[in-house]
């Protein structure tokens, strides 16, 4: 993404921002983008601000929350299993609790 303009990189990141006060913050940033009055010169500055405002949470808690939201949906079983394994790494779950979460 190095060749892509900072505005496009920021829009891409914002497409993944959702929920609570982050939605309001996202709308403000999108408005600034639209009128061309963005305060970030490079995407790295934007990411640092994003991390400062909404990051820094307990990484294990984030992994657990992601595990609880995970659904197979229309994914093939192998694809779902791989995604579950990726998300489970770094969570506090092991053995039986992890199996229970997988079944849910």
Secondary structure, 3 states (H helix, E strand, C coil): CCCCCHHHHHHHHHCCCCCCHHHHHHHHHHHHHHHCCCCCCCHHHHHHHHHHHHCCCCHHHHHHHHHHHCCCCCCCHHHHHHHHHHHHCCCCCCHHHHHHHHHC
